[in-house]
Amino acid sequence: MLTFILIRVLGGFIVFMLGMRAMELAMHRSVGHRLQDVLRKSTATPLHGLLVGTATTAVLQSSTAVTVIAIGLVNARVLTFPRTLGIILGTNIGTCLTTELIGLNLGSLGWPLLKLSAAAWLLTALFGEIGLGSGTRAGGQLSRFLRPLRNVSVVTGGFALLLIGIALMQSVAPAVQATDFFRGFMSRAEDSVLWGLAAGTVLTAAVHSSAAVIGIVMGLAETGAMPLEVGVAIVLGANVGTCVTAVLAAIGGTPSGRFVAWSHVLLNVGGAALFAPLAGELGAIASALTSSPASQVAHAQTIFNVLCSLIALPLCYLPRIRKLSAT
């Protein structure tokens, strides 16, 4: 039983992460070379930064990538610390797109989408191999057509792998539910929200992907193996665990770069502490929006991140914070 669970979960997790990585790389290839200019020119105010951070994270499918880029720009003195605060707030909102898409229960589309994306990719490879992608004027026009098509095919294939990976991890829910360890964890988590917070934090810090952890929680919730309130507590913890990569990226950087990383930590830890006692209320609001348990978990994460960012946004306009521009 344990071997079956481990193989399925590990296999699903690997497929999920491959999909996430493929989407991220394809998006980076499409817009990554312009991202630094966008961040530099479009973050004049914290509100602008929030909107840009939300959009870029939704496009790149990685809040960690955008946060690490922001830290790098601050270390290089291309951006000042205050100009990154809005970006950090926006990354937490933009990262909700992945879980909201998973919450639509599109698992049955995984294999058809993968076949479609593979066919599109092979088409671009075929035209490239026979020399229609370069050389002549017509070939240059075709090349400009093929490159976006190839990027779209990789993004679509990555999303398909994401759905397939989630389906694999969800398939072990009944087996997980039957284990003594899971029953013991659930009995404790239902008594104290801190158990869910700790589990979400540790798992996300270990795998460096809050989306993967939340995807597993959504699968358990969908099968009825996990109560919504416990799932919401793990979601709050996952937002804390995702700070680890940013802190590691700031090691050895400038003081301003470390300020960015610790601002990210403060936002997520403070938000989790603020909303942990309200996990039941978050679940109730999410339940009012949809009857699907998986979507309820996704909506709870979105509501939490949007509220945290909006609550913190006015603080970014404080004169004391703005004076750090020269730091």
C-alpha positions, -999 to +999 in steps of 0.1 A: +000+000+000+027+025+010+048+016-021+018+022-043+011+056-027+048+067-030+051+056-066+019+073-077+025+105-057+062+108-068+053+100-104+025+126-104+047+152-087+074+147-113+050+150-142+034+181-125+068+198-120+078+190-156+047+207-168+053+237-146+089+240-157+079+236-194+053+264-191+078+287-172+106+282-197+083+288-227+069+319-212+104+331-203+115+325-239+085+346-251+086+375-228+115+370-204+139+392-223+114+421-219+105+414-183+133+435-167+124+465-188+087+461-179+095+458-142+118+488-143+095+511-163+061+501-148+067+502-110+066+539-103+040+534-076+032+504-054-002+500-072+015+499-105+039+473-091+011+452-078-006+451-112+026+443-130+036+417-104+002+401-108+003+400-146+039+388-149+034+360-123+002+349-141+021+348-174+052+331-161+033+308-138+060+313-111+058+338-082+093+326-072+107+334-106+094+370-105+104+375-069+140+363-076+142+385-107+131+415-085+158+407-059+183+405-087+173+439-101+176+454-066+210+438-060+221+453-094+207+487-083+184+487-113+154+489-090+151+504-055+136+485-026+103+505-024+096+499-061+097+462-056+071+461-028+041+463-051+057+435-073+059+413-042+022+419-034+013+412-070+032+379-072+010+364-044-022+372-065-008+361-098+002+327-085-034+319-078-041+314-116-026+279-116-047+266-087-078+282-101-072+264-134-067+231-116-099+238-097-119+238-129-115+200-129-101+198-164-083+165-157-100+147-186-085+172-210-049+163-200-041+136-226-060+153-255-042+186-248-008+167-247-015+151-280-026+184-296+005+202-283+028+174-294+013+175-329+018+213-331+054+210-319+061+183-344+046+206-371+070+234-362+099+209-361+090+195-395+088+229-412+121+239-395+139+207-407+129+212-443+143+247-443+111+267-445+119+285-413+148+306-424+166+321-454+142+337-478+118+365-470+089+341-470+109+318-448+116+347-424+079+354-422+072+317-416+098+317-389+081+345-371+049+324-373+066+292-362+083+305-331+051+317-314+034+285-324+062+264-308+060+284-276+022+280-275+026+243-281+051+240-252+029+260-228-001+239-238+019+207-233+031+219-200-004+226-188-015+191-200+013+175-180+002+196-150-033+182-153-020+146-158+003+149-128-026+162-106-048+133-117-020+108-108-016+124-073-054+125-068-057+088-077-041+078-044-065+098-022-085+067-011-053+048-002-039+078+017-071+082+035-069+046+048-034+050+063-029+054+101-006+083+096-031+103+076-059+095+101-036+106+130-027+138+111-063+146+104-074+141+140-048+166+151-053+191+123-090+192+131-082+201+167-056+228+158-051+248+126-013+249+135-009+214+123-022+223+088-001+254+088+030+235+097+024+208+071+018+233+043+050+252+053+073+222+055+060+205+023+062+237+002+097+245+016+108+210+006+095+209-029+097+246-037+062+247-052+032+259-034+011+250-065+021+213-063+012+212-025-021+230-030-029+207-060-025+176-038-047+192-011-073+200-038-073+164-049-078+151-013-106+177-008-123+166-040-125+130-029-138+140+006-106+128+023-098+163+037-121+188+053-121+222+037-109+240+069-078+217+071-072+223+034-073+261+039-049+258+068-024+239+046-029+266+019-019+293+044+012+273+053+021+268+017+022+306+012+047+307+041+068+279+027+072+295-007+093+323+009+123+299+014+135+303-022+134+341-020+154+341+012+180+318-003+182+340-034+190+370-013+219+355+006+251+373-003+232+402-020+229+438-011+210+450+020+182+462-003+179+427-019+176+412+016+149+437+024+129+425-006+132+389+005+123+396+041+093+418+030+081+387+011+084+367+043+067+394+064+038+396+040+032+358+039+039+350+076+018+380+087-010+371+064-010+335+076-010+346+112-038+371+106-061+346+087-053+313+106-080+320+131-104+327+102-097+295+083-133+284+088-147+318+076-124+316+045-138+282+038-174+293+043-169+322+018-153+298-007-181+273-002-207+300-010-190+305-044-189+269-056-200+234-047-167+218-059-144+211-030-113+215-052-125+249-064-133+259-028-096+253-019-085+273-049-110+302-042-099+303-005-063+307-016-073+335-040-094+353-015-066+351+011-039+364-012-060+392-026-070+404+008-035+402+022-021+422-007-048+448-005-044+452+033-006+456+029-008+479-002-014+512+018+016+505+040+038+507+009+029+544+006+041+553+041+067+581+039+091+561+060+090+533+034+092+556+004+124+573+019+142+540+015+144+547-023+180+557-019+189+525+000 
